[in-house]
């Protein structure tokens, strides 16, 4: 399967939405709390769960759908650029 690359911000927003929804389903009213800056944040337990789900959904999206963030392309381009620069110096 060939890889499909999408804009990093879109990819992250998609994975975040999945992880947030599953976290809210699992923690219900215990998902959110207000912090010292009067903003809503995950409870510690919900944050840990969210982090696990984010990683899981990212991996599933990569492996099953072949969809990746374009930051992988940026990394590959950087490697290729450094390789070309080394070759030119020889």
Secondary structure, 3 states (H helix, E strand, C coil): CCCEEECHHHHHHHHHHHHHHHHHHHHHHHCEEECCCCCEEECHHHHHHHHHHHHHHHHHHHHHHCEEECHHHHHHHHHHHHHHHHHHHC
